[in-house]
Amino acid sequence: MSLLSKRIDKQIASYQQELIETHYREVDNMYRQIRGWRHDYRNHIQTMKAYAAAEDWDAIRRYLDLLDKDLTTVDTVIKTGNPMADAILNSKISLAKAKGIRVVADAHIPYKLKSSEIDLCCIIGNLFDNAIEASEKLPEEQRVIRVYMDMKGTQLYISFTNFTAGKKLKKEGKVFRSTKGEGHGFGLVRIDAIVERLDGYISRNSEDGAFTTEILLPQV
């Protein structure tokens, strides 16, 4: 293995570890907030009972509005059933929303998978990063990312679709050319390497102004 290859592998490994640690912290903090809110639930009920006894309906409405706003800040956007998937999906969805990108997600994943959390994190993270990058080039009203994940028999199915700037992407060999420039595109290479190592299947399709990536990963 050349020095360049070793350096690239080291950079990828460092990136993966940092990404995983970041998302674990995010989901752990999210769950702590939810537990804290549940702990306070009884106090909230007692407060509203007091308002109800005094027939202060305006106070109850104001209090409910405050609780609704508070819950919104800690509620997860999507709950897949798998902690790592929850962490990275919710993190990327929040990032997409901050960039004016709407995300339509439907994901159901077993708590335990044969695929490692490192591989899952890398695949989902890179797919989302690519979709976000492409969406940013569009007018805000056209920015949509569709995510679907579920088990199909004994395989985990992952599908990401985003709209492109009206041009069919150019395919070079087996992959579509990255628009990120020289020195980038590690994400696409890494995804392909993981899918191949896991004896999975990957398909990329650019049609009618939309780019779709579909992946199947065996879980037995």
Long-range contacts (C-beta under 8 A, 24 or more apart in sequence): 8-186, 11-186, 12-186, 12-190, 16-118, 16-121, 16-122, 19-88, 19-121, 19-122, 19-125, 20-84, 20-117, 20-118, 20-121, 22-91, 23-84, 23-87, 23-88, 23-91, 23-121, 24-84, 24-87, 26-87, 26-90, 26-91, 27-83, 27-84, 27-86, 27-87, 27-90, 30-74, 30-76, 30-90, 33-73, 33-74, 34-74, 34-75, 37-70, 37-71, 37-74, 77-103, 77-105, 78-105, 78-107, 80-107, 80-108, 80-109, 80-149, 81-108, 81-109, 81-110, 81-111, 82-109, 82-110, 82-111, 82-113, 82-120, 83-111, 84-117, 84-120, 84-121, 85-109, 85-120, 85-124, 85-149, 88-120, 88-121, 88-124, 88-125, 88-128, 89-124, 89-128, 89-147, 92-124, 92-125, 92-128, 92-129, 92-132, 95-128, 95-132, 96-128, 96-131, 96-132, 96-135, 96-145, 99-132, 99-135, 99-136, 99-143, 100-140, 100-143, 101-132, 101-135, 101-136, 101-143, 101-144, 101-145, 102-143, 102-144, 102-145, 103-144, 103-145, 103-146, 103-147, 104-144, 104-145, 104-146, 104-147, 105-146, 105-147, 105-148, 106-147, 106-148, 106-149, 106-150, 107-147, 107-148, 107-149, 107-150, 108-149, 108-150, 108-151, 109-149, 109-150, 109-151, 109-156, 110-151, 110-219, 113-156, 113-219, 114-218, 114-219, 114-220, 115-156, 115-198, 115-217, 115-219, 119-194, 119-198, 122-190, 122-191, 122-194, 123-158, 123-191, 123-194, 123-195, 123-215, 124-158, 125-187, 126-187, 126-188, 126-190, 126-191, 127-158, 127-160, 127-191, 127-213, 128-160, 129-187, 130-160, 130-162, 130-187, 130-188, 131-160, 131-161, 131-162, 131-211, 133-179, 133-180, 134-162, 134-163, 134-164, 134-165, 134-179, 134-211, 135-162, 135-163, 137-164, 137-165, 138-163, 138-164, 138-165, 151-219, 152-216, 154-218, 154-219, 154-220, 155-200, 155-216, 155-217, 155-218, 155-219, 156-216, 156-217, 156-219, 157-214, 157-215, 157-216, 158-213, 158-214, 158-215, 158-216, 158-217, 159-212, 159-213, 159-214, 159-215, 160-212, 160-213, 161-210, 161-211, 161-212, 161-213, 162-210, 162-211, 163-209, 163-210, 163-211, 164-206, 164-209, 164-210, 164-211, 166-209, 168-206, 168-207, 169-206, 169-211, 171-206, 175-204, 176-204, 176-206, 176-211, 191-215
